[in-house]
Amino acid sequence: MKQKKNNQNSLGMSITKERLAILNSLRNSSLNVNIIDLMENNIAKGTRVELFIPLN
């Protein structure tokens, strides 16, 4: 199985964060994304992606 470095951001995440920043500045909003590594007994169990979209 291929492992990636802990400090490395994927190109897709960089693009997503840039798009959210653009939307936030154009629409005066507070869109956000969080990436959380899920661990159980120091074993990687997956990744949780939280996308925050405020409802106006």
C-alpha positions as CSV (number, residue, x, y, z in Angstrom):
1,M,0.0,0.0,0.0
2,K,1.3,3.5,-0.9
3,Q,1.9,5.8,2.0
4,K,2.2,9.6,1.8
5,K,4.1,12.0,3.9
6,N,2.2,13.5,6.9
7,N,3.0,17.1,6.0
8,Q,2.1,16.8,2.3
9,N,-1.0,18.4,0.9
10,S,-2.6,16.9,-2.2
11,L,-3.1,19.1,-5.2
12,G,-6.8,18.5,-5.0
13,M,-6.9,19.9,-1.4
14,S,-4.9,22.9,-2.4
15,I,-7.3,23.6,-5.3
16,T,-10.3,23.1,-3.0
17,K,-8.9,25.5,-0.4
18,E,-8.1,28.1,-3.1
19,R,-11.6,27.9,-4.5
20,L,-13.2,28.3,-1.0
21,A,-11.0,31.3,-0.4
22,I,-12.2,32.9,-3.7
23,L,-15.8,32.1,-2.9
24,N,-15.4,33.6,0.6
25,S,-13.9,36.8,-0.8
26,L,-16.5,37.2,-3.6
27,R,-19.6,36.4,-1.4
28,N,-18.4,37.5,2.0
29,S,-19.0,34.0,3.3
30,S,-17.2,31.6,5.6
31,L,-16.9,28.3,3.7
32,N,-14.3,26.0,5.2
33,V,-13.0,22.4,4.9
34,N,-11.3,20.3,7.6
35,I,-9.4,17.0,7.1
36,I,-9.1,14.7,10.1
37,D,-7.2,11.5,10.1
38,L,-9.1,8.8,12.0
39,M,-7.0,6.7,14.3
40,E,-7.8,3.8,16.6
41,N,-5.0,2.4,18.8
42,N,-2.4,4.3,16.7
43,I,-3.7,2.5,13.5
44,A,-5.0,4.6,10.7
45,K,-8.7,3.9,10.1
46,G,-9.6,6.5,7.5
47,T,-10.1,10.1,6.9
48,R,-13.0,12.4,7.8
49,V,-13.6,15.4,5.5
50,E,-15.8,18.1,7.0
51,L,-17.1,20.8,4.6
52,F,-18.7,23.8,6.4
53,I,-21.3,25.6,4.3
54,P,-23.2,28.2,6.4
55,L,-26.9,28.5,5.6
56,N,-28.0,32.1,5.2
